[in-house]
């Protein structure tokens, strides 16, 4: 099942290459925007803005790509589940594990050039910690997209919900408005916003700045927890919601 999932994911090489080039282009565009400031160093304001862009721009694009891909597979998935070719659990694990190589490659293509072009903290451990945060943020957005694509019946509704959820997480991330000035409900959402925890982690890793009292390791733990919650919701959606597509198959 895993081998089949990997084959299905990578048989469309053109789409994979296009997604890789999109990530690379975005990384180079942002990186070269800040390139040359390494000599005198980026201001605090510029660094904060850069880190927030790193954590917010590409995860948003991943949401739309994953939703579109899942809905293109949904009709076949429904018929094969109904015919008893396999059950939900093997498909779920094959889907989660089969997409990891693509996710890792995507994160490297996006996260490495932008970091060094912008002249951020050159210590190897800081670079690796930052790359891990980017990996987790993008993975959270991927897991969220898997969940909404399985929970909602159409591409349009899934895209709308994915956009809405990401926008909420984006706005409660601590950059658009400070965490201290958020009203009560927005502050609740900030606690589950992977954009917020990734942003705070990158601030601590790159510039040793903090938005609140939480230590660095808590940022990683929350990001892992958010990803696991979305993975669990994805599994429950596959198991209890018929994956019947509104498209002809």
Order of alpha helices (4+ residues) and beta strands (2+ residues): alpha-alpha-alpha-alpha-alpha-alpha-alpha-alpha-alpha-alpha
